[in-house]
Amino acid sequence: MKKELSEERKTRLAYIWAAIALISSVVLGALVAAGSDQILPIFLGLATVLYGPVTAFLYIREVRNGVFKVEEDDNE
């Protein structure tokens, strides 16, 4: 049983994630420009630690959705 998101909900989620990305990049840029020598290594370390599990989770989710499924042609 697959639960589909409505178009309105997808749009709202896209706006929320765009705002989060914009705000975090502005804050990170401001801290680096202000000379904080601790925030960039911490941010890069967290991103490195989180990248693997997040990528694996999203990959498994797409495989379950059938992204690699090959459909046979009945015309042959």
C-alpha positions in Angstrom: 0.0 0.0 0.0 1.8 3.1 -1.3 0.9 6.5 0.2 1.2 9.3 -2.4 1.7 12.9 -1.5 -0.7 15.4 -2.9 0.7 18.1 -5.3 0.0 20.8 -2.8 1.8 19.0 0.0 4.8 18.4 -2.3 4.9 22.1 -3.2 4.8 23.1 0.5 7.6 20.6 1.4 9.7 22.0 -1.5 9.3 25.5 -0.2 10.1 24.5 3.4 13.3 22.7 2.3 14.3 25.5 0.0 13.9 27.9 3.0 16.0 25.6 5.3 18.7 25.4 2.7 18.8 29.1 2.1 18.9 30.0 5.8 21.5 27.4 6.6 23.8 28.5 3.8 23.5 32.2 4.8 24.2 31.3 8.5 27.2 29.1 7.5 28.5 31.7 5.1 28.2 34.5 7.7 30.0 32.4 10.3 32.8 31.5 8.0 33.1 35.1 6.8 33.2 36.3 10.4 36.3 34.2 11.0 34.9 31.3 13.0 37.4 28.6 12.5 35.3 26.0 14.3 32.0 26.0 12.4 33.2 24.9 9.0 35.0 21.7 10.2 32.1 20.9 12.4 29.6 21.4 9.6 31.7 19.4 7.1 32.2 16.6 9.7 28.4 16.4 10.3 27.7 16.4 6.6 30.2 13.6 6.0 28.8 11.5 8.9 25.2 12.0 7.7 25.7 11.6 4.0 26.2 7.8 3.9 23.1 6.7 5.9 20.8 9.3 4.3 22.0 8.2 0.8 21.5 4.5 1.7 18.0 5.2 3.1 16.9 7.2 0.0 18.4 4.5 -2.4 16.6 1.7 -0.6 13.3 3.7 -0.8 13.7 4.2 -4.5 14.5 0.5 -5.1 11.3 -0.4 -3.2 9.4 2.1 -5.4 10.6 0.1 -8.4 12.9 2.6 -10.0 14.9 -0.3 -11.6 11.9 -2.3 -12.6 11.9 -3.3 -16.3 8.6 -3.7 -17.9 8.2 -6.3 -20.7 6.6 -5.3 -24.0 3.6 -7.4 -24.9 3.8 -6.4 -28.6 6.5 -9.0 -29.4 
